[in-house]
């Protein structure tokens, strides 16, 4: 004898499985730990400071007037 299947429950079960698969894919694509975000922020700040420190200032001799 065949097993009786409640179609409403089967649809809900399948929808939950689909949502879980999408969520797992999003976590893989977008998920980063707080430590990773902090590290990237610190690297960007360090690069900005290095670039600002190497910038030539526009003094009177470099203003294009002399």
C-alpha positions as CSV (number, residue, x, y, z in Angstrom):
1,X,0.0,0.0,0.0
2,X,1.3,3.5,-0.9
3,X,2.2,6.0,1.8
4,X,-0.2,8.9,2.1
5,X,1.5,12.2,1.5
6,X,0.1,15.6,2.7
7,X,0.7,17.9,-0.3
8,X,0.6,21.0,1.8
9,X,3.3,19.8,4.1
10,X,5.4,18.5,1.2
11,X,5.3,21.9,-0.5
12,X,6.3,23.7,2.7
13,X,9.1,21.2,3.3
14,X,10.4,21.7,-0.3
15,X,10.1,25.5,0.1
16,X,12.1,25.4,3.3
17,X,14.8,23.3,1.7
18,X,15.0,25.7,-1.3
19,X,15.3,28.7,1.1
20,X,18.0,26.9,3.1
21,X,20.0,26.3,-0.2
22,X,19.7,30.0,-1.2
23,X,20.8,31.1,2.3
24,X,23.8,28.8,2.2
25,X,24.8,30.2,-1.1
26,X,24.5,33.8,0.2
27,X,26.5,33.0,3.2
28,X,29.3,31.6,1.0
29,X,29.2,34.7,-1.2
30,X,28.7,37.4,1.3
31,X,29.6,36.0,4.7
32,X,32.7,37.4,6.4
33,X,33.7,37.3,10.0
34,X,34.1,40.5,12.1
35,X,37.8,39.8,12.2
36,X,38.0,39.8,8.4
37,X,36.1,43.0,8.1
38,X,38.4,44.7,10.7
39,X,41.5,43.4,9.0
40,X,40.4,44.8,5.6
41,X,39.4,48.1,7.2
42,X,42.8,48.4,8.9
43,X,44.6,47.5,5.6
44,X,42.7,50.2,3.8
45,X,43.5,52.8,6.5
46,X,47.2,51.9,6.4
47,X,47.2,52.2,2.6
48,X,45.5,55.6,2.9
49,X,48.0,56.9,5.4
50,X,50.9,55.6,3.3
51,X,49.6,57.4,0.3
52,X,48.9,60.6,2.1
53,X,52.4,60.5,3.6
54,X,54.0,60.2,0.2
55,X,52.0,63.0,-1.3
56,X,53.9,66.1,-2.4
57,X,52.7,69.3,-0.9
58,X,51.8,72.2,-3.3
59,X,54.0,74.9,-1.8
60,X,54.9,78.3,-3.5
61,X,57.6,76.7,-5.7
62,X,55.2,74.0,-7.0
63,X,52.1,76.1,-7.7
64,X,52.9,76.6,-11.4
65,X,53.8,80.3,-11.0
66,X,57.5,80.1,-11.0
